[in-house]
Amino acid sequence: MAGKEEGVKDALDKISAEITTAGGAVETVQKMDRKNFTRVADNKHTAGFYANIIFTGTPTLVAQLRHKFALNEEVFRVLFTLSPEPKPAK
């Protein structure tokens, strides 16, 4: 997320709300530090705050969120990964 420190919590709250509204369930939100981007697409965004948001939802939810976040100016880059189901303890 590009932006200032004070706006990060609000942005994460909005993103979590969008996930919930779209039918997902947010499990964990982890805000990380501000870091410089390895590759700079333009000089407007050279660094940003990274965050991990772990949530459950359907594959169509990911497509919806990808589209919504592409339109959100507070979100600069997005990466979705599929987490394998946890194995039951023996």
BAMILO-479753 format. One line per field, with one value per atom (N, C-alpha, C): atom name; residue number from 1; residue in three letters; x, y, z. Coordinates in steps of 0.1 Angstrom, whole numbers, always signed. Each point is the difference from the previous one (the first is absolute). Layout:
N
atom [CA_...]
n [NUM_...]
res [ALA_...]
u [X_...]
v [Y_...]
w [Z_...]
% end
This chain:
90
atom [N_CA_C_N_CA_C_N_CA_C_N_CA_C_N_CA_C_N_CA_C_N_CA_C_N_CA_C_N_CA_C_N_CA_C_N_CA_C_N_CA_C_N_CA_C_N_CA_C_N_CA_C_N_CA_C_N_CA_C_N_CA_C_N_CA_C_N_CA_C_N_CA_C_N_CA_C_N_CA_C_N_CA_C_N_CA_C_N_CA_C_N_CA_C_N_CA_C_N_CA_C_N_CA_C_N_CA_C_N_CA_C_N_CA_C_N_CA_C_N_CA_C_N_CA_C_N_CA_C_N_CA_C_N_CA_C_N_CA_C_N_CA_C_N_CA_C_N_CA_C_N_CA_C_N_CA_C_N_CA_C_N_CA_C_N_CA_C_N_CA_C_N_CA_C_N_CA_C_N_CA_C_N_CA_C_N_CA_C_N_CA_C_N_CA_C_N_CA_C_N_CA_C_N_CA_C_N_CA_C_N_CA_C_N_CA_C_N_CA_C_N_CA_C_N_CA_C_N_CA_C_N_CA_C_N_CA_C_N_CA_C_N_CA_C_N_CA_C_N_CA_C_N_CA_C_N_CA_C_N_CA_C_N_CA_C_N_CA_C_N_CA_C_N_CA_C_N_CA_C_N_CA_C_N_CA_C_N_CA_C_N_CA_C_N_CA_C_N_CA_C_N_CA_C_N_CA_C_N_CA_C_N_CA_C]
n [1_1_1_2_2_2_3_3_3_4_4_4_5_5_5_6_6_6_7_7_7_8_8_8_9_9_9_10_10_10_11_11_11_12_12_12_13_13_13_14_14_14_15_15_15_16_16_16_17_17_17_18_18_18_19_19_19_20_20_20_21_21_21_22_22_22_23_23_23_24_24_24_25_25_25_26_26_26_27_27_27_28_28_28_29_29_29_30_30_30_31_31_31_32_32_32_33_33_33_34_34_34_35_35_35_36_36_36_37_37_37_38_38_38_39_39_39_40_40_40_41_41_41_42_42_42_43_43_43_44_44_44_45_45_45_46_46_46_47_47_47_48_48_48_49_49_49_50_50_50_51_51_51_52_52_52_53_53_53_54_54_54_55_55_55_56_56_56_57_57_57_58_58_58_59_59_59_60_60_60_61_61_61_62_62_62_63_63_63_64_64_64_65_65_65_66_66_66_67_67_67_68_68_68_69_69_69_70_70_70_71_71_71_72_72_72_73_73_73_74_74_74_75_75_75_76_76_76_77_77_77_78_78_78_79_79_79_80_80_80_81_81_81_82_82_82_83_83_83_84_84_84_85_85_85_86_86_86_87_87_87_88_88_88_89_89_89_90_90_90]
res [MET_MET_MET_ALA_ALA_ALA_GLY_GLY_GLY_LYS_LYS_LYS_GLU_GLU_GLU_GLU_GLU_GLU_GLY_GLY_GLY_VAL_VAL_VAL_LYS_LYS_LYS_ASP_ASP_ASP_ALA_ALA_ALA_LEU_LEU_LEU_ASP_ASP_ASP_LYS_LYS_LYS_ILE_ILE_ILE_SER_SER_SER_ALA_ALA_ALA_GLU_GLU_GLU_ILE_ILE_ILE_THR_THR_THR_THR_THR_THR_ALA_ALA_ALA_GLY_GLY_GLY_GLY_GLY_GLY_ALA_ALA_ALA_VAL_VAL_VAL_GLU_GLU_GLU_THR_THR_THR_VAL_VAL_VAL_GLN_GLN_GLN_LYS_LYS_LYS_MET_MET_MET_ASP_ASP_ASP_ARG_ARG_ARG_LYS_LYS_LYS_ASN_ASN_ASN_PHE_PHE_PHE_THR_THR_THR_ARG_ARG_ARG_VAL_VAL_VAL_ALA_ALA_ALA_ASP_ASP_ASP_ASN_ASN_ASN_LYS_LYS_LYS_HIS_HIS_HIS_THR_THR_THR_ALA_ALA_ALA_GLY_GLY_GLY_PHE_PHE_PHE_TYR_TYR_TYR_ALA_ALA_ALA_ASN_ASN_ASN_ILE_ILE_ILE_ILE_ILE_ILE_PHE_PHE_PHE_THR_THR_THR_GLY_GLY_GLY_THR_THR_THR_PRO_PRO_PRO_THR_THR_THR_LEU_LEU_LEU_VAL_VAL_VAL_ALA_ALA_ALA_GLN_GLN_GLN_LEU_LEU_LEU_ARG_ARG_ARG_HIS_HIS_HIS_LYS_LYS_LYS_PHE_PHE_PHE_ALA_ALA_ALA_LEU_LEU_LEU_ASN_ASN_ASN_GLU_GLU_GLU_GLU_GLU_GLU_VAL_VAL_VAL_PHE_PHE_PHE_ARG_ARG_ARG_VAL_VAL_VAL_LEU_LEU_LEU_PHE_PHE_PHE_THR_THR_THR_LEU_LEU_LEU_SER_SER_SER_PRO_PRO_PRO_GLU_GLU_GLU_PRO_PRO_PRO_LYS_LYS_LYS_PRO_PRO_PRO_ALA_ALA_ALA_LYS_LYS_LYS]
u [+8_-8_+9_-3_+8_-7_+7_-6_+8_-7_+5_-3_+8_-2_-14_-5_-13_-12_+2_-11_-1_+11_+1_-11_-3_-10_-14_-3_-13_-1_+11_+0_-2_+7_-1_-15_-6_-13_-10_+2_-8_+2_+12_+3_-7_+1_-6_-15_-6_-14_-4_+8_-4_+1_+9_+1_-13_-3_-12_-13_-1_-12_-1_+11_+0_-3_-1_-3_+12_+11_+11_+0_+9_+2_+14_+3_+14_+4_+11_+6_+10_+10_+11_+4_+3_+5_+14_+10_+14_+6_+1_+7_+15_+7_+14_+6_+13_+7_-1_+3_+2_+13_-1_+12_+1_+12_+2_-4_-6_-4_+13_+1_+12_+0_-12_-1_-10_+4_-8_-6_-14_-7_-1_-1_+1_+6_+4_+6_-10_-13_-10_-1_+3_-1_+14_+8_+13_+1_-10_+0_-15_-2_-14_+0_-11_-2_-5_+6_-4_-9_-9_-10_-3_-3_-5_-14_-9_-14_-4_-2_-3_-15_-7_-14_-4_-13_-5_-11_-2_-10_+0_-8_-1_+9_+3_+9_-6_-13_-7_+2_+2_+2_+14_+10_+13_-1_-7_-2_-7_-10_-7_+10_+7_+9_+12_+5_+10_-4_-13_-6_-2_-5_-2_+13_+10_+12_+8_-3_+7_-6_-12_-6_+3_+5_+3_+14_+0_+13_+9_-6_+8_+8_-5_+7_+8_+13_+9_+3_+2_+3_-7_-5_-7_+5_+1_+4_-9_-7_-8_+7_+0_+6_-10_+0_-8_+7_-6_+6_-5_+8_-5_-8_-9_-8_+10_-2_+9_-3_+11_-1_-4_-9_-4_+12_+1_+11_-2_+11_-1_+0]
v [-12_+12_+12_+9_+12_+10_+9_+10_+3_+7_+4_-10_+0_-9_+1_+12_+2_-5_-1_-5_-15_-7_-15_-7_+3_-8_+2_+12_+3_-8_+0_-8_-15_-5_-14_-3_+9_-2_+0_+9_+0_-13_-4_-12_-12_-1_-11_+0_+12_+2_-5_+4_-4_-16_-6_-15_-6_+6_-5_+2_+12_+3_-9_-3_-9_-14_-4_-13_-8_+6_-7_+2_-7_+0_+3_+12_+4_-7_-7_-7_+8_+6_+7_+12_+11_+12_+3_-1_+3_+12_+11_+12_-2_+2_+0_+14_+1_+13_+6_+12_+7_-4_-4_-5_+6_+2_+5_-11_+3_-10_-4_-13_-5_+6_-1_+6_+11_+12_+12_+2_-1_+2_+14_+9_+14_+7_+13_+7_+4_-1_+4_-10_-13_-10_-7_+4_-7_-9_+2_-8_-1_-10_-1_-9_-1_-9_-14_-10_-13_-6_-8_-6_-14_-9_-14_+0_-4_-2_-14_-8_-14_-1_-5_-2_-12_-4_-11_+5_-7_+4_-9_+2_-8_+6_-8_+5_+13_+0_+12_+12_-1_+11_+6_-8_+5_+9_-5_+8_+13_+0_+13_+9_-5_+8_+6_-8_+4_+12_+0_+11_+12_-2_+11_+7_-8_+6_+7_-4_+7_+14_+2_+13_+9_-6_+7_+6_+13_+8_-3_-4_-3_-13_-8_-13_+0_-2_+2_-14_-10_-13_-11_-10_-11_-13_-9_-14_-9_-9_-10_-14_-7_-14_-9_-12_-11_-8_+0_-7_-14_-10_-14_-2_-9_-3_-6_+4_-5_-15_-8_-14_-3_-9_-3_-6_+4_-5_-15_-7_-15_-3]
w [+0_+0_+0_-9_+0_+9_+6_+8_+13_+9_+13_+11_+10_+12_+6_+2_+6_-8_-13_-8_-2_+5_-2_+7_+13_+7_-6_-4_-7_-13_-8_-12_+2_+10_+3_+5_+8_+4_-12_-10_-12_-8_-1_-8_+7_+13_+7_-1_+0_-2_-14_-10_-14_-1_+6_+0_+7_+11_+7_-8_-5_-8_-12_-6_-12_+3_+13_+4_+6_+2_+6_+15_+6_+15_+3_+6_+3_+13_-1_+12_+7_-8_+6_-9_+7_-7_+6_-8_+6_-8_+6_-6_+2_-11_+1_-2_+0_-2_-13_-1_-13_-6_-13_-7_-14_-5_-14_-9_-11_-10_-8_-2_-8_-14_-6_-13_+0_-5_+1_-14_+0_-12_-4_+9_-2_+12_-2_+12_+10_-3_+9_+12_-2_+11_+0_+9_+1_+13_+9_+12_+4_+9_+5_+12_+7_+11_-5_+5_-3_+11_-5_+10_-5_+9_-3_+6_-9_+5_-4_+11_-2_+1_-11_+0_-7_+2_-7_-10_-11_-9_-12_-10_-12_-11_-10_-11_-7_-1_-6_+9_+13_+9_-4_-2_-4_-12_-10_-13_+3_+8_+4_+7_+10_+8_-9_-9_-9_-8_-5_-8_+9_+12_+9_+4_+3_+5_-12_-12_-11_-2_+5_+0_+12_+10_+13_+0_+1_-1_+13_+11_+12_-1_-9_-2_-13_+1_-11_-7_+8_-5_+8_-6_+6_-4_+9_-3_+8_-7_+6_-1_+11_+0_+6_-4_+5_+10_+12_+11_+1_+1_+1_+13_-1_+12_+11_+12_+11_+2_+2_+2_+15_+2_+14_+8_+12_+9_+2_+1_+2_+15]
% end
